[in-house]
């Protein structure tokens, strides 16, 4: 009698647990509404979505595995781990992205007057004067809408555009497209983008390396609302007395761009310097499409520090005609450091390209 | 039955000893901070500890951050593990059940006593740390501010005293509710054994496992369902605007754990052979 009663009670509990455990699977299996959109049309929708206001929460997961190099920690951390960002996007020049950590927060606030960064860990509000033509990636660059549009703008007519199955992302049916780069010099195998078919706002972006099947960078909106965010959320009023500073350059790359005098050539490895960087002669990006790469001269002592840090991090030697070169390669990103000891010049070359391309460029730089 | 269990909880010296130990850690830290005036920089050490040097009204949040990872769950696991196993271990369970009360009712009474202990512990930590914080650090505006009765939120905006008090109250309630999952787990294990220590250690083993998996990228697929996954979401009360997503999920997850574990406790205890 007691045994039967016990069995009945345990059965009840088991049924309860089974019902609760099945909820996530049931939600995942719930069929998505048909949102198939022609890839070319979807591409146009995405590229034209920059004016759509939205707000929400995004999560990016990167496994680029770039070792920490002096001065580049923030960028490498973003691309090699999981980050959560809140976003209030009103317009291309009026938004706020908050990089949320377990015990702090870093806010990027864009307005017509420029960019401001609140860092809880240093209790500091930094206002950046002027536009940053060259800078390191930050959390705002990993927002799916921004990254999706930027990656699509890099595609060329030669790249293959195909449709992907509709998926549910942030509670919405999202139409997908895949760009497969035609340029064999890039290490990017494909760029997958899913976007809201009504607004064209990208909800998820994945970068898959050439020859691989798993994305090395995935960024997706977990929650999204297509409504204009409150002005107080986009541009909150900071507490009176908060320590504030004004700088003209914020990160290392921007400082290099503005303070080094080394002139970069107009073309490298047969690739022309990008039109967007003619005013910054010291840090230049070359070629176009997905096989673009950037070259930055690293000043004397700092250059040596980065070079030694790369060697410690296990960078492999790269044969160059003069000087010494080290290559750090991940599944997508390749970075080459080349040093010419005789005159103390060090260059950093980086991009989603094959190492042989960067070696050719390095040889030309130090020749 | 419920009143009896609550009275028993209040009368037990170990209840007050554990509360004293819980409140003691933040007090010791406050004294060290007050004497040396050396606080860890923001983002390092316990959350908000850096902000309390010039404004003690935020010290309850820092104190809860100190006891949340270890002290609080240990004390809740010990009390939860003692609920049924303690009575069985001392030979009292058989006599308790001789009274005209159902086992389900006894279980409910134990749960209510456990809930009371959890809330008492969290409120005690918050209240004593507020008193100590205000006494040692004062309630002047935080170091970054000037001429305003504000402290800085994690997002850089100012929070008034009323907002701080409200958000600390939310934090107390959230952490208290989060601890109910630990308590329910210990209570569940307590229905299987006559050893309170075994039940408490079992609950702590589950907690440690959860804490390890929460930090492991390879376990990302199960992380949203881990008992400790959303414990730190209380920090989101101090963002501007408040980030509710993880808080809501944390509350829902704890409710599921409490519900399932209580149902399992009931299934086991209601038909168990009580021999001691």
Interface residues (C-beta under 8 A of the other chain):
Chain A: X2 X3 X5 X6 X9 X10 X12 X13 X16 X17 X20 X57 X82 X86 X98 X100 X101 X102 X103 X104 X105 X107 X118 X120 X121 X122 X123 X125 X222 X223 X233 X236 X237 X238 X239 X240 X241 X242 X243
Chain B: X41 X42 X43 X44 X47 X141 X143 X144 X145 X146 X147 X148 X150 X151 X152 X153 X154 X155 X156 X157 X158 X159 X217 X232 X235 X236 X239 X240 X241 X243 X245 X256 X259 X260 X263 X264 X266 X267 X268 X270 X271
